[in-house]
């Protein structure tokens, strides 16, 4: 935050992305700052805004360090008196941005993440409508205590569940495990569902410091038919690995020794490559089943897809979490359901 910023209303942090691309005949380029992105929307919605240009990047070029720094900046904005935060970002990595901010925030203040699928030069540009909806959600009492939210196409999603499910259509975001938890109609915010619990937030300053000081690399490995031990070469040299297993937590029978060897040296988390649903504990009894992964020392990441599990494991390793603490943290996210 700027030292001269006046704490009031909602702090809007612009990171770039399609929503920050002006109408140009030569193609979309990310040029707009936070004031340009907000434009007249604050006046139109009646929400007082402090606009901050935090980054000016396509979301695929953001780092986990950027997100930890953003979490620290948002925490400072709340300490300065802002009641909520809105983050505008490219939709390519929006789900990871939103989940990272959810992990780094334990307070009641809403953090609402939004973006655009169509830039200002395209028919049906959705950035202004999404941002107006995000501002209304952030300013609403209904959004308090829900953590980070994703707003797109007048739907409200919990960051824990939201993911981009289509490359180009405006209604690109879904929450396959639970569906959207709310919506906006005629400017009114409706929240129908809320999580029964929320795990404590991680310290954003500590996470940011750990990411700066340690060259942490967490590998995301997606299982595929016919793979062998050599396909895990990159994972073996990482600080941690998330395995997107088949179905409810299965790998090829020949991969179990690889998982066991890695789990003896580094944290290994397994989730479903389906992107939704819990992994099993005891249904399968065949070679490569979830029982084999558990006995090999892998930690289940119930309900999280691989992208989100990688963010959580990266942040936990950044603050020097033990194996036991990692297991507790993943179990806590499994318990924070509707």
Buried (B, 14 or more C-beta within 10 A) or exposed (E): BEEEBEBBBBBBBBBBBBBBBEEEEEEBEBEBBBBEBBBEBBEEBEBBBBBBBBBBBBBEBBEBBBBBBBBBBBBBBBEBEBBBBBBBBBBBBBBBBBBBBBBBBBBBBBBBBBBBBBBBBBEEBBBBBBBBBBBBBBBBEBBBEBBBBBBBBBBBBBBBBBBBBEEEEBEBBBBBBBBBBBBBEEEEBEBEBBBEEBBEBBBBBBBBBBBEEEEBBBBBBEBEEEBEEEBBEEBBEBBBBBBBBBBBBBBBEEBBEBBBBBBEEBBBBBBBBBBBBBBBBEEBEEBBBBBBBBEBBBBBBBBBBBBBBBBBBBBBBBBEBEEEEBBBBBBEBBEBBE
